[in-house]
Amino acid sequence: TADDLALFARMMLHQGELDGQRILSPLSVRRMTEIYPEVLFSGRGLGWDINSPYSTNRGDLFGRSSYGHTGYTGTSIWIDPETKTFVIFLTNRVHPDDKGVIIPVRSRVANLVAAAIIQP
């Protein structure tokens, strides 16, 4: 659910801690959200898009330290440690034709959120 993903995103933003309870170690969070030299050209961390072809879902305003994950039906979560912000976008848009029409929408949603909080 969106509520569960929000809890997860908050935990990631707080280096693995949520409401005073340690879920993951700070080292685990760091390892999950860094690009590994062995797979440098993939642009992925452990389960996260960081700087991959799928990173366009972050939009144009969130920084390069942000990371996220997407789903086939249009769902996405994007987390930006710089602004302590996350975007959860849950949809039921199935890609029967694989034209990827949801991808620009994800980027626009991320930009709307980022524009609302980032000071020029």
DOKE-86795 format. One record per atom (N, C-alpha, C, O): residue number from 1; residue in one letter; atom name; x, y, z. Coordinates in Angstrom, 2 decimals. Example, Ala and Ser with C-alpha at 12.3 -4.5 7.8 and 13.67 -1.06 7.14 Angstrom:
DOKE-86795
{1, 'a', 'N', {13.19, -5.69, 7.80}};
{1, 'a', 'CA', {12.30, -4.50, 7.80}};
{1, 'a', 'C', {13.20, -3.30, 7.80}};
{1, 'a', 'O', {14.24, -3.32, 8.46}};
{2, 's', 'N', {12.85, -2.25, 7.08}};
{2, 's', 'CA', {13.67, -1.06, 7.14}};
{2, 's', 'C', {12.90, 0.03, 7.87}};
{2, 's', 'O', {13.41, 1.14, 8.04}};
This chain:
DOKE-86795
{1, 't', 'N', {0.84, -1.19, 0.00}};
{1, 't', 'CA', {0.00, 0.00, 0.00}};
{1, 't', 'C', {0.89, 1.25, 0.00}};
{1, 't', 'O', {2.09, 1.18, 0.27}};
{2, 'a', 'N', {0.28, 2.37, -0.30}};
{2, 'a', 'CA', {1.03, 3.63, -0.26}};
{2, 'a', 'C', {1.54, 3.91, 1.15}};
{2, 'a', 'O', {2.65, 4.41, 1.32}};
{3, 'd', 'N', {0.73, 3.59, 2.15}};
{3, 'd', 'CA', {1.17, 3.80, 3.54}};
{3, 'd', 'C', {2.40, 2.96, 3.87}};
{3, 'd', 'O', {3.33, 3.45, 4.51}};
{4, 'd', 'N', {2.40, 1.69, 3.45}};
{4, 'd', 'CA', {3.55, 0.82, 3.71}};
{4, 'd', 'C', {4.80, 1.33, 2.99}};
{4, 'd', 'O', {5.89, 1.33, 3.56}};
{5, 'l', 'N', {4.63, 1.75, 1.75}};
{5, 'l', 'CA', {5.78, 2.28, 1.00}};
{5, 'l', 'C', {6.30, 3.57, 1.63}};
{5, 'l', 'O', {7.50, 3.82, 1.63}};
{6, 'a', 'N', {5.40, 4.38, 2.17}};
{6, 'a', 'CA', {5.83, 5.61, 2.84}};
{6, 'a', 'C', {6.66, 5.29, 4.08}};
{6, 'a', 'O', {7.66, 5.95, 4.35}};
{7, 'l', 'N', {6.26, 4.28, 4.83}};
{7, 'l', 'CA', {7.05, 3.85, 5.99}};
{7, 'l', 'C', {8.43, 3.38, 5.54}};
{7, 'l', 'O', {9.44, 3.71, 6.16}};
{8, 'f', 'N', {8.45, 2.60, 4.47}};
{8, 'f', 'CA', {9.73, 2.09, 3.96}};
{8, 'f', 'C', {10.62, 3.24, 3.50}};
{8, 'f', 'O', {11.81, 3.26, 3.80}};
{9, 'a', 'N', {10.05, 4.20, 2.79}};
{9, 'a', 'CA', {10.82, 5.34, 2.30}};
{9, 'a', 'C', {11.36, 6.17, 3.48}};
{9, 'a', 'O', {12.51, 6.59, 3.45}};
{10, 'r', 'N', {10.54, 6.38, 4.48}};
{10, 'r', 'CA', {11.01, 7.11, 5.67}};
{10, 'r', 'C', {12.17, 6.38, 6.33}};
{10, 'r', 'O', {13.14, 7.01, 6.76}};
{11, 'm', 'N', {12.07, 5.06, 6.41}};
{11, 'm', 'CA', {13.14, 4.26, 6.98}};
{11, 'm', 'C', {14.42, 4.42, 6.17}};
{11, 'm', 'O', {15.50, 4.57, 6.75}};
{12, 'm', 'N', {14.31, 4.39, 4.86}};
{12, 'm', 'CA', {15.50, 4.56, 4.01}};
{12, 'm', 'C', {16.10, 5.95, 4.20}};
{12, 'm', 'O', {17.32, 6.09, 4.25}};
{13, 'l', 'N', {15.26, 6.97, 4.29}};
{13, 'l', 'CA', {15.75, 8.34, 4.47}};
{13, 'l', 'C', {16.43, 8.54, 5.83}};
{13, 'l', 'O', {17.26, 9.45, 5.98}};
{14, 'h', 'N', {16.09, 7.71, 6.79}};
{14, 'h', 'CA', {16.68, 7.81, 8.13}};
{14, 'h', 'C', {17.72, 6.71, 8.35}};
{14, 'h', 'O', {17.91, 6.23, 9.46}};
{15, 'q', 'N', {18.40, 6.34, 7.27}};
{15, 'q', 'CA', {19.52, 5.40, 7.34}};
{15, 'q', 'C', {19.16, 4.08, 8.01}};
{15, 'q', 'O', {19.96, 3.52, 8.77}};
{16, 'g', 'N', {17.94, 3.59, 7.73}};
{16, 'g', 'CA', {17.55, 2.27, 8.23}};
{16, 'g', 'C', {16.79, 2.28, 9.53}};
{16, 'g', 'O', {16.49, 1.21, 10.08}};
{17, 'e', 'N', {16.47, 3.45, 10.04}};
{17, 'e', 'CA', {15.75, 3.54, 11.31}};
{17, 'e', 'C', {14.37, 4.15, 11.08}};
{17, 'e', 'O', {14.23, 5.10, 10.31}};
{18, 'l', 'N', {13.37, 3.61, 11.75}};
{18, 'l', 'CA', {12.01, 4.13, 11.62}};
{18, 'l', 'C', {11.40, 4.26, 13.01}};
{18, 'l', 'O', {11.27, 3.29, 13.75}};
{19, 'd', 'N', {11.04, 5.47, 13.35}};
{19, 'd', 'CA', {10.38, 5.75, 14.64}};
{19, 'd', 'C', {11.14, 5.14, 15.81}};
{19, 'd', 'O', {10.54, 4.53, 16.70}};
{20, 'g', 'N', {12.46, 5.30, 15.80}};
{20, 'g', 'CA', {13.29, 4.83, 16.89}};
{20, 'g', 'C', {13.65, 3.36, 16.86}};
{20, 'g', 'O', {14.34, 2.87, 17.75}};
{21, 'q', 'N', {13.19, 2.65, 15.84}};
{21, 'q', 'CA', {13.51, 1.22, 15.73}};
{21, 'q', 'C', {14.45, 0.99, 14.55}};
{21, 'q', 'O', {14.17, 1.42, 13.43}};
{22, 'r', 'N', {15.54, 0.32, 14.79}};
{22, 'r', 'CA', {16.52, 0.00, 13.76}};
{22, 'r', 'C', {15.99, -1.17, 12.93}};
{22, 'r', 'O', {15.73, -2.25, 13.47}};
{23, 'i', 'N', {15.84, -0.96, 11.61}};
{23, 'i', 'CA', {15.38, -2.00, 10.68}};
{23, 'i', 'C', {16.57, -2.51, 9.88}};
{23, 'i', 'O', {16.80, -3.72, 9.78}};
{24, 'l', 'N', {17.32, -1.60, 9.30}};
{24, 'l', 'CA', {18.53, -1.91, 8.54}};
{24, 'l', 'C', {19.69, -1.10, 9.12}};
{24, 'l', 'O', {19.48, -0.02, 9.68}};
{25, 's', 'N', {20.88, -1.61, 8.98}};
{25, 's', 'CA', {22.04, -0.85, 9.43}};
{25, 's', 'C', {22.29, 0.29, 8.44}};
{25, 's', 'O', {21.94, 0.17, 7.27}};
{26, 'p', 'N', {22.90, 1.38, 8.90}};
{26, 'p', 'CA', {23.26, 2.44, 7.96}};
{26, 'p', 'C', {24.15, 1.93, 6.83}};
{26, 'p', 'O', {24.04, 2.39, 5.69}};
{27, 'l', 'N', {25.02, 0.97, 7.13}};
{27, 'l', 'CA', {25.87, 0.39, 6.10}};
{27, 'l', 'C', {25.03, -0.33, 5.04}};
{27, 'l', 'O', {25.32, -0.22, 3.85}};
{28, 's', 'N', {24.00, -1.05, 5.47}};
{28, 's', 'CA', {23.13, -1.74, 4.50}};
{28, 's', 'C', {22.44, -0.74, 3.58}};
{28, 's', 'O', {22.37, -0.96, 2.37}};
{29, 'v', 'N', {21.94, 0.34, 4.14}};
{29, 'v', 'CA', {21.28, 1.37, 3.32}};
{29, 'v', 'C', {22.28, 1.96, 2.34}};
{29, 'v', 'O', {21.97, 2.14, 1.17}};
{30, 'r', 'N', {23.48, 2.26, 2.81}};
{30, 'r', 'CA', {24.51, 2.83, 1.93}};
{30, 'r', 'C', {24.85, 1.85, 0.81}};
{30, 'r', 'O', {24.96, 2.25, -0.35}};
{31, 'r', 'N', {25.02, 0.59, 1.15}};
{31, 'r', 'CA', {25.36, -0.42, 0.13}};
{31, 'r', 'C', {24.23, -0.60, -0.88}};
{31, 'r', 'O', {24.49, -0.82, -2.07}};
{32, 'm', 'N', {23.00, -0.50, -0.43}};
{32, 'm', 'CA', {21.85, -0.66, -1.33}};
{32, 'm', 'C', {21.75, 0.48, -2.33}};
{32, 'm', 'O', {21.25, 0.30, -3.44}};
{33, 't', 'N', {22.22, 1.65, -1.93}};
{33, 't', 'CA', {21.98, 2.85, -2.73}};
{33, 't', 'C', {23.24, 3.39, -3.40}};
{33, 't', 'O', {23.30, 4.58, -3.74}};
{34, 'e', 'N', {24.23, 2.54, -3.58}};
{34, 'e', 'CA', {25.42, 2.95, -4.32}};
{34, 'e', 'C', {25.59, 2.08, -5.55}};
{34, 'e', 'O', {25.17, 0.92, -5.57}};
{35, 'i', 'N', {26.20, 2.64, -6.58}};
{35, 'i', 'CA', {26.48, 1.89, -7.80}};
{35, 'i', 'C', {27.79, 1.15, -7.59}};
{35, 'i', 'O', {28.78, 1.72, -7.13}};
{36, 'y', 'N', {27.79, -0.11, -7.92}};
{36, 'y', 'CA', {28.98, -0.93, -7.73}};
{36, 'y', 'C', {29.90, -0.86, -8.93}};
{36, 'y', 'O', {29.44, -0.93, -10.07}};
{37, 'p', 'N', {31.21, -0.72, -8.70}};
{37, 'p', 'CA', {32.16, -0.60, -9.81}};
{37, 'p', 'C', {32.08, -1.77, -10.79}};
{37, 'p', 'O', {32.27, -1.59, -11.99}};
{38, 'e', 'N', {31.81, -2.97, -10.27}};
{38, 'e', 'CA', {31.76, -4.14, -11.16}};
{38, 'e', 'C', {30.62, -4.04, -12.18}};
{38, 'e', 'O', {30.71, -4.59, -13.27}};
{39, 'v', 'N', {29.57, -3.33, -11.81}};
{39, 'v', 'CA', {28.42, -3.18, -12.69}};
{39, 'v', 'C', {28.14, -1.70, -12.93}};
{39, 'v', 'O', {26.98, -1.28, -13.01}};
{40, 'l', 'N', {29.18, -0.93, -13.04}};
{40, 'l', 'CA', {29.09, 0.52, -13.15}};
{40, 'l', 'C', {28.13, 0.98, -14.24}};
{40, 'l', 'O', {27.38, 1.93, -14.06}};
{41, 'f', 'N', {28.16, 0.30, -15.37}};
{41, 'f', 'CA', {27.36, 0.76, -16.50}};
{41, 'f', 'C', {25.89, 0.39, -16.37}};
{41, 'f', 'O', {25.07, 0.81, -17.18}};
{42, 's', 'N', {25.54, -0.40, -15.34}};
{42, 's', 'CA', {24.13, -0.72, -15.14}};
{42, 's', 'C', {23.39, 0.45, -14.50}};
{42, 's', 'O', {22.19, 0.61, -14.72}};
{43, 'g', 'N', {24.10, 1.27, -13.72}};
{43, 'g', 'CA', {23.47, 2.40, -13.05}};
{43, 'g', 'C', {22.55, 2.00, -11.92}};
{43, 'g', 'O', {21.70, 2.78, -11.49}};
{44, 'r', 'N', {22.71, 0.78, -11.42}};
{44, 'r', 'CA', {21.83, 0.28, -10.38}};
{44, 'r', 'C', {22.59, -0.04, -9.10}};
{44, 'r', 'O', {23.77, -0.39, -9.12}};
{45, 'g', 'N', {21.87, 0.10, -8.00}};
{45, 'g', 'CA', {22.36, -0.37, -6.71}};
{45, 'g', 'C', {21.74, -1.73, -6.46}};
{45, 'g', 'O', {21.41, -2.45, -7.41}};
{46, 'l', 'N', {21.59, -2.09, -5.21}};
{46, 'l', 'CA', {20.96, -3.37, -4.87}};
{46, 'l', 'C', {19.45, -3.18, -4.83}};
{46, 'l', 'O', {18.88, -2.84, -3.79}};
{47, 'g', 'N', {18.82, -3.39, -5.97}};
{47, 'g', 'CA', {17.37, -3.24, -6.08}};
{47, 'g', 'C', {16.89, -1.86, -6.46}};
{47, 'g', 'O', {15.68, -1.66, -6.63}};
{48, 'w', 'N', {17.78, -0.90, -6.60}};
{48, 'w', 'CA', {17.38, 0.48, -6.87}};
{48, 'w', 'C', {17.98, 0.97, -8.18}};
{48, 'w', 'O', {19.13, 0.67, -8.52}};
{49, 'd', 'N', {17.19, 1.74, -8.91}};
{49, 'd', 'CA', {17.71, 2.49, -10.05}};
{49, 'd', 'C', {18.35, 3.74, -9.47}};
{49, 'd', 'O', {17.72, 4.46, -8.68}};
{50, 'i', 'N', {19.58, 4.01, -9.86}};
{50, 'i', 'CA', {20.27, 5.19, -9.36}};
{50, 'i', 'C', {20.63, 6.11, -10.53}};
{50, 'i', 'O', {20.31, 7.29, -10.52}};
{51, 'n', 'N', {21.27, 5.55, -11.50}};
{51, 'n', 'CA', {21.62, 6.31, -12.70}};
{51, 'n', 'C', {21.56, 5.35, -13.89}};
{51, 'n', 'O', {22.56, 5.13, -14.58}};
{52, 's', 'N', {20.38, 4.80, -14.11}};
{52, 's', 'CA', {20.17, 3.83, -15.17}};
{52, 's', 'C', {19.20, 4.42, -16.19}};
{52, 's', 'O', {18.70, 5.53, -16.00}};
{53, 'p', 'N', {18.93, 3.69, -17.27}};
{53, 'p', 'CA', {17.93, 4.19, -18.22}};
{53, 'p', 'C', {16.56, 4.41, -17.58}};
{53, 'p', 'O', {15.75, 5.18, -18.10}};
{54, 'y', 'N', {16.28, 3.74, -16.46}};
{54, 'y', 'CA', {15.00, 3.91, -15.79}};
{54, 'y', 'C', {14.99, 5.12, -14.85}};
{54, 'y', 'O', {13.95, 5.45, -14.28}};
{55, 's', 'N', {16.11, 5.78, -14.69}};
{55, 's', 'CA', {16.20, 6.90, -13.76}};
{55, 's', 'C', {15.47, 8.14, -14.24}};
{55, 's', 'O', {15.34, 9.10, -13.49}};
{56, 't', 'N', {15.00, 8.14, -15.47}};
{56, 't', 'CA', {14.22, 9.29, -15.94}};
{56, 't', 'C', {12.97, 9.47, -15.09}};
{56, 't', 'O', {12.37, 10.55, -15.10}};
{57, 'n', 'N', {12.57, 8.44, -14.36}};
{57, 'n', 'CA', {11.40, 8.54, -13.50}};
{57, 'n', 'C', {11.61, 9.50, -12.34}};
{57, 'n', 'O', {10.64, 9.91, -11.70}};
{58, 'r', 'N', {12.87, 9.89, -12.06}};
{58, 'r', 'CA', {13.14, 10.85, -11.00}};
{58, 'r', 'C', {12.73, 12.25, -11.43}};
{58, 'r', 'O', {12.61, 13.15, -10.59}};
{59, 'g', 'N', {12.52, 12.45, -12.72}};
{59, 'g', 'CA', {12.24, 13.79, -13.22}};
{59, 'g', 'C', {13.54, 14.55, -13.42}};
{59, 'g', 'O', {14.62, 13.96, -13.43}};
{60, 'd', 'N', {13.42, 15.86, -13.57}};
{60, 'd', 'CA', {14.59, 16.70, -13.83}};
{60, 'd', 'C', {15.07, 17.47, -12.60}};
{60, 'd', 'O', {16.11, 18.12, -12.66}};
{61, 'l', 'N', {14.34, 17.40, -11.50}};
{61, 'l', 'CA', {14.64, 18.27, -10.37}};
{61, 'l', 'C', {15.29, 17.57, -9.19}};
{61, 'l', 'O', {16.05, 18.20, -8.45}};
{62, 'f', 'N', {15.03, 16.29, -8.99}};
{62, 'f', 'CA', {15.69, 15.57, -7.90}};
{62, 'f', 'C', {17.14, 15.33, -8.27}};
{62, 'f', 'O', {17.48, 15.14, -9.44}};
{63, 'g', 'N', {18.01, 15.35, -7.26}};
{63, 'g', 'CA', {19.44, 15.21, -7.49}};
{63, 'g', 'C', {19.87, 13.81, -7.89}};
{63, 'g', 'O', {19.08, 12.86, -7.86}};
{64, 'r', 'N', {21.13, 13.70, -8.26}};
{64, 'r', 'CA', {21.70, 12.42, -8.70}};
{64, 'r', 'C', {21.87, 11.43, -7.56}};
{64, 'r', 'O', {22.11, 10.24, -7.81}};
{65, 's', 'N', {21.75, 11.87, -6.33}};
{65, 's', 'CA', {21.84, 10.92, -5.22}};
{65, 's', 'C', {20.50, 10.25, -4.95}};
{65, 's', 'O', {20.40, 9.38, -4.09}};
{66, 's', 'N', {19.46, 10.67, -5.68}};
{66, 's', 'CA', {18.16, 10.04, -5.49}};
{66, 's', 'C', {18.14, 8.67, -6.14}};
{66, 's', 'O', {18.94, 8.37, -7.02}};
{67, 'y', 'N', {17.21, 7.84, -5.71}};
{67, 'y', 'CA', {17.12, 6.47, -6.21}};
{67, 'y', 'C', {15.67, 6.02, -6.17}};
{67, 'y', 'O', {14.86, 6.57, -5.42}};
{68, 'g', 'N', {15.36, 5.02, -6.97}};
{68, 'g', 'CA', {13.98, 4.55, -7.01}};
{68, 'g', 'C', {13.85, 3.19, -7.64}};
{68, 'g', 'O', {14.83, 2.54, -8.01}};
{69, 'h', 'N', {12.61, 2.78, -7.76}};
{69, 'h', 'CA', {12.30, 1.49, -8.36}};
{69, 'h', 'C', {10.94, 1.63, -9.04}};
{69, 'h', 'O', {10.06, 2.35, -8.57}};
{70, 't', 'N', {10.78, 0.93, -10.14}};
{70, 't', 'CA', {9.53, 1.00, -10.89}};
{70, 't', 'C', {8.94, -0.39, -11.07}};
{70, 't', 'O', {9.61, -1.41, -10.86}};
{71, 'g', 'N', {7.67, -0.40, -11.44}};
{71, 'g', 'CA', {6.98, -1.65, -11.72}};
{71, 'g', 'C', {6.35, -1.61, -13.10}};
{71, 'g', 'O', {6.12, -0.54, -13.65}};
{72, 'y', 'N', {6.08, -2.76, -13.63}};
{72, 'y', 'CA', {5.59, -2.88, -15.00}};
{72, 'y', 'C', {4.26, -2.16, -15.23}};
{72, 'y', 'O', {4.03, -1.62, -16.31}};
{73, 't', 'N', {3.39, -2.14, -14.23}};
{73, 't', 'CA', {2.07, -1.53, -14.44}};
{73, 't', 'C', {2.06, -0.03, -14.19}};
{73, 't', 'O', {0.99, 0.58, -14.14}};
{74, 'g', 'N', {3.22, 0.57, -14.03}};
{74, 'g', 'CA', {3.28, 2.02, -13.89}};
{74, 'g', 'C', {3.61, 2.50, -12.49}};
{74, 'g', 'O', {3.76, 3.70, -12.27}};
{75, 't', 'N', {3.73, 1.59, -11.54}};
{75, 't', 'CA', {4.04, 2.01, -10.18}};
{75, 't', 'C', {5.49, 2.48, -10.08}};
{75, 't', 'O', {6.35, 2.03, -10.84}};
{76, 's', 'N', {5.74, 3.37, -9.15}};
{76, 's', 'CA', {7.12, 3.79, -8.90}};
{76, 's', 'C', {7.25, 4.39, -7.51}};
{76, 's', 'O', {6.29, 4.90, -6.94}};
{77, 'i', 'N', {8.45, 4.30, -7.00}};
{77, 'i', 'CA', {8.82, 4.98, -5.76}};
{77, 'i', 'C', {10.16, 5.63, -6.04}};
{77, 'i', 'O', {11.07, 5.00, -6.59}};
{78, 'w', 'N', {10.28, 6.88, -5.66}};
{78, 'w', 'CA', {11.56, 7.58, -5.84}};
{78, 'w', 'C', {11.88, 8.29, -4.54}};
{78, 'w', 'O', {11.02, 8.97, -3.97}};
{79, 'i', 'N', {13.11, 8.15, -4.07}};
{79, 'i', 'CA', {13.54, 8.67, -2.77}};
{79, 'i', 'C', {14.72, 9.61, -3.00}};
{79, 'i', 'O', {15.69, 9.26, -3.65}};
{80, 'd', 'N', {14.61, 10.82, -2.44}};
{80, 'd', 'CA', {15.69, 11.80, -2.59}};
{80, 'd', 'C', {16.26, 12.16, -1.22}};
{80, 'd', 'O', {15.64, 12.90, -0.47}};
{81, 'p', 'N', {17.45, 11.64, -0.90}};
{81, 'p', 'CA', {18.05, 11.93, 0.40}};
{81, 'p', 'C', {18.41, 13.41, 0.60}};
{81, 'p', 'O', {18.43, 13.89, 1.73}};
{82, 'e', 'N', {18.70, 14.12, -0.47}};
{82, 'e', 'CA', {19.08, 15.53, -0.35}};
{82, 'e', 'C', {17.95, 16.38, 0.22}};
{82, 'e', 'O', {18.17, 17.23, 1.07}};
{83, 't', 'N', {16.73, 16.14, -0.26}};
{83, 't', 'CA', {15.58, 16.92, 0.18}};
{83, 't', 'C', {14.73, 16.19, 1.20}};
{83, 't', 'O', {13.73, 16.72, 1.69}};
{84, 'k', 'N', {15.12, 14.95, 1.52}};
{84, 'k', 'CA', {14.35, 14.11, 2.46}};
{84, 'k', 'C', {12.92, 13.93, 1.98}};
{84, 'k', 'O', {11.97, 14.00, 2.76}};
{85, 't', 'N', {12.79, 13.71, 0.68}};
{85, 't', 'CA', {11.48, 13.61, 0.04}};
{85, 't', 'C', {11.37, 12.29, -0.70}};
{85, 't', 'O', {12.36, 11.73, -1.17}};
{86, 'f', 'N', {10.15, 11.79, -0.78}};
{86, 'f', 'CA', {9.91, 10.61, -1.60}};
{86, 'f', 'C', {8.61, 10.78, -2.36}};
{86, 'f', 'O', {7.70, 11.49, -1.93}};
{87, 'v', 'N', {8.54, 10.11, -3.50}};
{87, 'v', 'CA', {7.36, 10.13, -4.35}};
{87, 'v', 'C', {6.90, 8.69, -4.52}};
{87, 'v', 'O', {7.68, 7.83, -4.94}};
{88, 'i', 'N', {5.66, 8.43, -4.20}};
{88, 'i', 'CA', {5.06, 7.12, -4.41}};
{88, 'i', 'C', {3.95, 7.31, -5.43}};
{88, 'i', 'O', {3.06, 8.13, -5.24}};
{89, 'f', 'N', {4.01, 6.55, -6.49}};
{89, 'f', 'CA', {3.04, 6.67, -7.57}};
{89, 'f', 'C', {2.52, 5.27, -7.89}};
{89, 'f', 'O', {3.22, 4.48, -8.52}};
{90, 'l', 'N', {1.31, 4.97, -7.45}};
{90, 'l', 'CA', {0.73, 3.65, -7.65}};
{90, 'l', 'C', {-0.35, 3.73, -8.72}};
{90, 'l', 'O', {-1.31, 4.50, -8.58}};
{91, 't', 'N', {-0.19, 2.95, -9.75}};
{91, 't', 'CA', {-1.16, 2.95, -10.85}};
{91, 't', 'C', {-1.49, 1.53, -11.24}};
{91, 't', 'O', {-0.84, 0.58, -10.81}};
{92, 'n', 'N', {-2.49, 1.39, -12.06}};
{92, 'n', 'CA', {-2.85, 0.10, -12.64}};
{92, 'n', 'C', {-2.73, 0.15, -14.16}};
{92, 'n', 'O', {-3.45, -0.57, -14.86}};
{93, 'r', 'N', {-1.85, 0.97, -14.64}};
{93, 'r', 'CA', {-1.66, 1.10, -16.08}};
{93, 'r', 'C', {-0.82, -0.07, -16.57}};
{93, 'r', 'O', {0.40, -0.10, -16.36}};
{94, 'v', 'N', {-1.45, -1.02, -17.22}};
{94, 'v', 'CA', {-0.73, -2.16, -17.78}};
{94, 'v', 'C', {-0.20, -1.77, -19.15}};
{94, 'v', 'O', {-0.83, -1.00, -19.87}};
{95, 'h', 'N', {0.95, -2.29, -19.49}};
{95, 'h', 'CA', {1.59, -1.99, -20.76}};
{95, 'h', 'C', {1.31, -3.12, -21.77}};
{95, 'h', 'O', {2.21, -3.90, -22.07}};
{96, 'p', 'N', {0.11, -3.21, -22.28}};
{96, 'p', 'CA', {-0.13, -4.32, -23.20}};
{96, 'p', 'C', {0.63, -4.19, -24.51}};
{96, 'p', 'O', {0.89, -5.17, -25.20}};
{97, 'd', 'N', {0.99, -2.95, -24.84}};
{97, 'd', 'CA', {1.66, -2.74, -26.11}};
{97, 'd', 'C', {3.13, -2.37, -25.94}};
{97, 'd', 'O', {3.83, -2.13, -26.93}};
{98, 'd', 'N', {3.60, -2.31, -24.70}};
{98, 'd', 'CA', {5.00, -1.99, -24.39}};
{98, 'd', 'C', {5.46, -0.65, -24.98}};
{98, 'd', 'O', {6.63, -0.50, -25.31}};
{99, 'k', 'N', {4.56, 0.30, -25.11}};
{99, 'k', 'CA', {4.95, 1.62, -25.63}};
{99, 'k', 'C', {5.44, 2.54, -24.52}};
{99, 'k', 'O', {5.95, 3.62, -24.80}};
{100, 'g', 'N', {5.30, 2.11, -23.27}};
{100, 'g', 'CA', {5.86, 2.88, -22.16}};
{100, 'g', 'C', {5.22, 4.23, -21.92}};
{100, 'g', 'O', {5.90, 5.15, -21.47}};
{101, 'v', 'N', {3.94, 4.38, -22.21}};
{101, 'v', 'CA', {3.31, 5.69, -22.10}};
{101, 'v', 'C', {3.24, 6.20, -20.66}};
{101, 'v', 'O', {3.03, 7.40, -20.45}};
{102, 'i', 'N', {3.42, 5.34, -19.68}};
{102, 'i', 'CA', {3.38, 5.79, -18.29}};
{102, 'i', 'C', {4.70, 6.44, -17.87}};
{102, 'i', 'O', {4.72, 7.20, -16.90}};
{103, 'i', 'N', {5.78, 6.17, -18.57}};
{103, 'i', 'CA', {7.10, 6.66, -18.17}};
{103, 'i', 'C', {7.15, 8.19, -18.10}};
{103, 'i', 'O', {7.65, 8.72, -17.11}};
{104, 'p', 'N', {6.65, 8.92, -19.10}};
{104, 'p', 'CA', {6.67, 10.39, -18.98}};
{104, 'p', 'C', {5.79, 10.90, -17.84}};
{104, 'p', 'O', {6.09, 11.94, -17.24}};
{105, 'v', 'N', {4.72, 10.18, -17.53}};
{105, 'v', 'CA', {3.85, 10.59, -16.43}};
{105, 'v', 'C', {4.60, 10.48, -15.10}};
{105, 'v', 'O', {4.49, 11.37, -14.26}};
{106, 'r', 'N', {5.35, 9.40, -14.92}};
{106, 'r', 'CA', {6.14, 9.24, -13.69}};
{106, 'r', 'C', {7.10, 10.42, -13.52}};
{106, 'r', 'O', {7.22, 10.97, -12.42}};
{107, 's', 'N', {7.76, 10.81, -14.58}};
{107, 's', 'CA', {8.70, 11.93, -14.53}};
{107, 's', 'C', {7.99, 13.23, -14.18}};
{107, 's', 'O', {8.49, 14.02, -13.39}};
{108, 'r', 'N', {6.82, 13.46, -14.77}};
{108, 'r', 'CA', {6.06, 14.69, -14.47}};
{108, 'r', 'C', {5.62, 14.73, -13.01}};
{108, 'r', 'O', {5.67, 15.77, -12.37}};
{109, 'v', 'N', {5.17, 13.58, -12.49}};
{109, 'v', 'CA', {4.75, 13.52, -11.09}};
{109, 'v', 'C', {5.94, 13.84, -10.17}};
{109, 'v', 'O', {5.80, 14.62, -9.23}};
{110, 'a', 'N', {7.10, 13.26, -10.45}};
{110, 'a', 'CA', {8.29, 13.55, -9.65}};
{110, 'a', 'C', {8.65, 15.03, -9.72}};
{110, 'a', 'O', {9.01, 15.63, -8.71}};
{111, 'n', 'N', {8.56, 15.62, -10.90}};
{111, 'n', 'CA', {8.86, 17.05, -11.05}};
{111, 'n', 'C', {7.88, 17.92, -10.27}};
{111, 'n', 'O', {8.28, 18.92, -9.67}};
{112, 'l', 'N', {6.60, 17.56, -10.27}};
{112, 'l', 'CA', {5.61, 18.33, -9.51}};
{112, 'l', 'C', {5.94, 18.32, -8.03}};
{112, 'l', 'O', {5.87, 19.36, -7.36}};
{113, 'v', 'N', {6.28, 17.15, -7.51}};
{113, 'v', 'CA', {6.63, 17.05, -6.09}};
{113, 'v', 'C', {7.90, 17.84, -5.80}};
{113, 'v', 'O', {7.95, 18.63, -4.85}};
{114, 'a', 'N', {8.92, 17.63, -6.61}};
{114, 'a', 'CA', {10.20, 18.32, -6.39}};
{114, 'a', 'C', {10.03, 19.83, -6.48}};
{114, 'a', 'O', {10.59, 20.56, -5.66}};
{115, 'a', 'N', {9.27, 20.30, -7.45}};
{115, 'a', 'CA', {9.08, 21.74, -7.62}};
{115, 'a', 'C', {8.37, 22.36, -6.43}};
{115, 'a', 'O', {8.57, 23.53, -6.11}};
{116, 'a', 'N', {7.54, 21.57, -5.76}};
{116, 'a', 'CA', {6.80, 22.09, -4.61}};
{116, 'a', 'C', {7.69, 22.27, -3.38}};
{116, 'a', 'O', {7.34, 23.02, -2.47}};
{117, 'i', 'N', {8.84, 21.59, -3.34}};
{117, 'i', 'CA', {9.66, 21.64, -2.13}};
{117, 'i', 'C', {11.05, 22.22, -2.32}};
{117, 'i', 'O', {11.66, 22.69, -1.37}};
{118, 'i', 'N', {11.56, 22.18, -3.54}};
{118, 'i', 'CA', {12.93, 22.64, -3.78}};
{118, 'i', 'C', {12.91, 24.14, -4.01}};
{118, 'i', 'O', {12.17, 24.65, -4.85}};
{119, 'q', 'N', {13.75, 24.84, -3.25}};
{119, 'q', 'CA', {13.86, 26.29, -3.41}};
{119, 'q', 'C', {14.79, 26.61, -4.56}};
{119, 'q', 'O', {15.87, 26.02, -4.66}};
{120, 'p', 'N', {14.40, 27.54, -5.46}};
{120, 'p', 'CA', {15.27, 27.89, -6.59}};
{120, 'p', 'C', {16.53, 28.61, -6.14}};
{120, 'p', 'O', {17.36, 28.97, -6.97}};
